[in-house]
Amino acid sequence: MGLVSTPPEGGQGVIQRQASGLIGETAAQAPDPGKDRQAERISIMTNSTTARVIFDATTEGNLGIDAIAQRFTPGQHRVIFNELDETGGHVWDWDNSAIVCKVIETSDFAEAQRLHREAVIASDSHAAAKLAPAAEAFGDDLAAYLRAVNTEARLSEELPRHGTWIGALTEDPAHWAEMGVKTPADLDAYLQGCFEREMQKEMMAG
């Protein structure tokens, strides 16, 4: 699944900075009213008994999602906590990727859902965290994996936030069968292929 998002063209409240690894630091070093909210959001995960931290920017600095991804454990669900600006939007790194401040893993999907949900509520922003279900954990159960992947979309409907829309994948197995997608692994491969083709189009257009 693609974990690196792309900043909007001319978006409001977007902050870009060089990789410093200091959570909440803005390019202008101005007071950030969202810092307390962000601290509350990040502290949520300490309430978990099953999740483990695989990356923490407060002690390691900003590694970037590609470096962090090398630590991912197959079969483990992840919650990726993003740094937010004062508007509740992403903070963008020098390479136009969203800055990650903490990543946790757990084998308990319900726990991952809880941590993701509470992060969104605490920060009042769907940009606060990314829920990444592990395809391997669902075996050949494509229907269950699709429901898991669509968790963020359902939450955005349940807890609407201004300017936020998260699209959902169809959960119709007939549709996916026509695409040659029959398992969670097939779906991941299909979506990754779509992502790579879109990136190639952007590179050619740019």
C-alpha positions as CSV (number, residue, x, y, z in Angstrom):
1,M,0.0,0.0,0.0
2,G,1.2,3.5,-0.8
3,L,2.1,5.3,2.5
4,V,3.7,8.4,1.1
5,S,1.2,11.1,0.3
6,T,1.6,14.0,-2.1
7,P,1.1,17.6,-0.9
8,P,-1.7,19.6,-2.6
9,E,-0.7,22.2,-5.2
10,G,-0.9,25.6,-3.5
11,G,-2.5,24.1,-0.4
12,Q,-3.3,26.2,2.6
13,G,-1.4,25.8,5.8
14,V,1.3,23.6,4.2
15,I,4.7,23.8,5.9
16,Q,7.8,22.4,4.2
17,R,11.1,22.1,6.0
18,Q,14.4,20.3,5.9
19,A,14.6,17.0,7.8
20,S,15.4,18.0,11.4
21,G,13.5,15.4,13.3
22,L,12.1,17.9,15.8
23,I,8.4,17.2,16.2
24,G,6.2,20.3,15.9
25,E,9.0,22.5,14.7
26,T,7.8,24.8,11.9
27,A,9.9,26.6,9.2
28,A,9.3,30.0,10.8
29,Q,9.8,28.7,14.4
30,A,6.5,30.4,15.3
31,P,4.5,29.2,18.4
32,D,2.4,26.2,17.4
33,P,-1.0,26.0,19.1
34,G,-1.3,22.4,17.9
35,K,1.7,21.1,19.9
36,D,-0.3,20.3,23.0
37,R,-2.9,18.5,20.9
38,Q,-0.2,16.6,19.1
39,A,1.5,15.5,22.3
40,E,-1.9,14.2,23.5
41,R,-2.4,12.4,20.3
42,I,1.0,10.7,20.4
43,S,0.6,9.8,24.1
44,I,-2.4,7.7,23.2
45,M,-0.4,4.8,22.0
46,T,1.3,4.4,25.4
47,N,-2.1,3.1,26.6
48,S,-1.6,0.0,24.4
49,T,-0.5,-3.3,25.9
50,T,-0.1,-5.1,22.5
51,A,1.5,-2.4,20.3
52,R,5.2,-1.8,20.0
53,V,7.0,1.2,18.7
54,I,9.2,0.6,15.7
55,F,10.0,4.3,15.1
56,D,10.0,7.4,17.3
57,A,11.2,10.7,15.8
58,T,11.7,12.2,19.3
59,T,14.7,9.9,19.8
60,E,15.7,9.1,16.3
61,G,15.1,12.2,14.2
62,N,13.3,12.2,10.9
63,L,14.2,9.1,8.9
64,G,11.6,9.3,6.1
65,I,9.0,6.7,5.3
66,D,11.3,4.6,3.0
67,A,13.8,4.1,5.8
68,I,11.1,3.4,8.3
69,A,9.5,0.8,6.0
70,Q,12.6,-1.3,6.2
71,R,11.6,-2.0,9.8
72,F,8.1,-3.2,9.0
73,T,7.3,-6.7,10.2
74,P,5.2,-8.9,7.9
75,G,1.8,-9.8,9.3
76,Q,1.8,-6.8,11.7
77,H,-0.8,-4.1,11.4
78,R,0.6,-0.5,11.7
79,V,-0.5,2.9,12.8
80,I,1.6,5.7,11.3
81,F,1.4,8.9,13.3
82,N,2.0,12.0,11.2
83,E,3.3,15.4,12.2
84,L,0.6,18.1,11.9
85,D,0.7,21.8,11.3
86,E,-1.4,24.3,13.2
87,T,-4.3,23.7,10.8
88,G,-4.4,20.0,11.4
89,G,-2.8,19.2,8.0
90,H,0.4,17.3,7.1
91,V,3.8,18.8,7.5
92,W,5.8,18.1,4.4
93,D,9.5,17.2,4.3
94,W,12.1,18.4,1.8
95,D,11.1,15.5,-0.6
96,N,7.4,16.4,-0.4
97,S,6.6,13.4,1.7
98,A,4.5,13.7,4.9
99,I,6.7,13.8,8.0
100,V,6.2,10.8,10.3
101,C,6.7,11.2,14.0
102,K,5.9,7.7,15.3
103,V,5.0,4.2,14.0
104,I,3.6,1.3,16.0
105,E,2.9,-2.3,15.1
106,T,0.5,-4.8,16.6
107,S,-0.9,-8.2,15.7
108,D,-4.3,-7.1,17.0
109,F,-6.2,-5.3,14.3
110,A,-8.9,-4.1,16.7
111,E,-6.2,-2.4,18.8
112,A,-4.7,-0.8,15.7
113,Q,-8.2,0.5,14.8
114,R,-8.6,1.9,18.4
115,L,-5.3,3.7,18.3
116,H,-6.0,5.2,14.9
117,R,-9.5,6.3,15.9
118,E,-8.3,7.9,19.1
119,A,-5.5,9.8,17.3
120,V,-8.0,11.2,14.9
121,I,-10.3,12.3,17.7
122,A,-7.6,13.7,19.9
123,S,-6.2,15.8,17.0
124,D,-9.5,16.6,15.3
125,S,-7.8,15.6,12.0
126,H,-7.8,12.6,9.7
127,A,-4.3,13.5,8.7
128,A,-3.1,12.6,12.2
129,A,-2.6,8.9,11.6
130,K,-2.6,6.3,8.8
131,L,-4.0,2.8,9.5
132,A,-2.2,0.1,7.5
133,P,-3.7,-3.3,7.8
134,A,-1.4,-6.2,7.1
135,A,-2.5,-8.3,4.1
136,E,-0.7,-11.3,5.4
137,A,-2.9,-11.4,8.6
138,F,-6.0,-12.0,6.5
139,G,-4.8,-15.1,4.7
140,D,-7.0,-15.6,1.6
141,D,-10.0,-13.6,3.1
142,L,-10.3,-10.8,0.6
143,A,-13.6,-9.6,1.9
144,A,-12.3,-9.1,5.4
145,Y,-9.2,-7.4,4.1
146,L,-11.3,-5.0,2.0
147,R,-13.3,-4.1,5.1
148,A,-10.1,-3.4,7.0
149,V,-8.6,-1.3,4.2
150,N,-11.8,0.8,4.1
151,T,-11.7,1.5,7.9
152,E,-10.4,5.0,7.3
153,A,-13.1,5.8,4.8
154,R,-15.8,4.7,7.2
155,L,-14.3,6.7,10.0
156,S,-14.2,9.8,7.8
157,E,-18.0,9.4,7.2
158,E,-18.6,8.8,10.9
159,L,-16.4,11.7,12.0
160,P,-16.5,14.2,9.2
161,R,-13.9,16.9,9.2
162,H,-13.9,20.0,7.0
163,G,-12.0,19.5,3.8
164,T,-11.5,15.8,4.3
165,W,-12.7,13.1,2.1
166,I,-11.4,9.5,2.0
167,G,-12.5,7.3,-0.8
168,A,-13.4,3.6,-0.2
169,L,-12.6,0.6,-2.4
170,T,-15.6,-1.4,-3.6
171,E,-16.1,-4.5,-1.5
172,D,-17.9,-6.4,-4.3
173,P,-15.9,-9.6,-4.9
174,A,-17.2,-9.9,-8.5
175,H,-15.5,-6.6,-9.3
176,W,-12.2,-7.7,-8.0
177,A,-12.4,-11.1,-9.6
178,E,-12.7,-9.3,-13.0
179,M,-9.4,-7.6,-12.2
180,G,-7.8,-10.9,-11.3
181,V,-7.8,-10.0,-7.6
182,K,-8.8,-12.9,-5.4
183,T,-6.7,-12.6,-2.3
184,P,-5.4,-9.8,0.0
185,A,-1.9,-10.2,-1.6
186,D,-3.4,-9.8,-5.0
187,L,-5.1,-6.6,-3.9
188,D,-1.9,-5.2,-2.5
189,A,-0.1,-6.0,-5.8
190,Y,-2.8,-4.4,-7.9
191,L,-2.9,-1.2,-5.8
192,Q,0.9,-0.9,-5.8
193,G,0.8,-1.3,-9.6
194,C,-1.8,1.5,-9.8
195,F,0.3,3.7,-7.6
196,E,3.5,3.2,-9.6
197,R,1.7,3.9,-12.9
198,E,0.3,7.2,-11.5
199,M,3.8,8.2,-10.3
200,Q,5.2,7.5,-13.8
201,K,2.4,9.6,-15.3
202,E,3.3,12.5,-13.0
203,M,7.0,12.2,-13.8
204,M,6.3,12.2,-17.5
205,A,3.9,15.2,-17.2
206,G,6.3,17.2,-15.1
